[in-house]
Amino acid sequence: MRDAYHEELDSLTGKLVEMTRLVRSAISRATTALLDADLPLAESVISRDEEVNALFAEIETSIFDLMARQQPVAVDLRMVITALRMGTDLERMGDLAVHVAKVARLRHPDSAIPPEIRSTILEMGQIAETLVTKAGSCVASRDVDAAMELDEDDDAMDRLHRRLFRNILAKDWQHGVEPAIDITLIGRYYERYADHAVRVARDVVYLVTGARPS
C-alpha cells in the first residue's frame, strides 16, 4: 500500500515536469508567432493550452484524492502542497503564453513588434525558455542550489522589461499609442511568466528544506 502511495507522489513530480515542457513549448512558439506574424502558430499555442489545463486538472484530482485517502504528513505533506502550488504557477504560465499568442493573432497580418524592439522581445523569449527549463530540471532533481540560481535569470528579464519602457517613452518613438500598449502588455506577460518560474523553483527549495528562501 505504501509503495503505491509513493508511486502516486512520484507521479505528481512527473506530471509537473511534463507541464514545464508544455509551457516551455508554448512560450517558444508564442514568441516566434509574435515576431514573425505567424497566425497558424499563434492559433496552435491558443488551442493547445487545453493540454496544460487538462494536466493541471489531473494533478489537482490526484492531490485531493491523496489528501482524502492517505492524510500525508511531514515531507509527504510538503510534496502535496508544493505540487498544487507549482501546478497553479505552471498553468498560469501557459495562460501567459496564450496572451502573447493572442496579441500576434490580433495584429496579423502585421507584426505587433516594431523592428527596433525585436531583439529585446527575442531575448525575453529566450530567457523565459531558460527559466522554465531550469525550473523543470529543479522539480525533477530537487536541486536546491540550482533552484536558487533562477533569481539571476529573473533579474535579466526585469532589465529587459525596463528596456522596453525606455524604448516606448523615448522621444524618437514613432509608432503611436496602439503599439505602445501592445508592447507594454507583452512585456508584462514575459515578466510575469518569469516570476512564476521563479516561484516554482522556490517551492522546490521549500519542499527539500522546509523553509522559504528569503
Secondary structure, DSSP 8 states (H G I E B T S, - for coil): -HHHHHHHHHHHHHHHHHHHHHHHHHHHHHHHHHHHT-HHHHHHHHHTHHHHHHHHHHHHHHHHHHHHHH---HHHHHHHHHHHHHHHHHHHHHHHHHHHHHHHHHHTTS-SS-GGGHHHHHHHHHHHHHHHHHHHHHHHH--HHHHHTHHHHHHHHHHHHHHHHHHHHSTT--S-HHHHHHHHHHHHHHHHHHHHHHHHHHHHHHHHHSS---
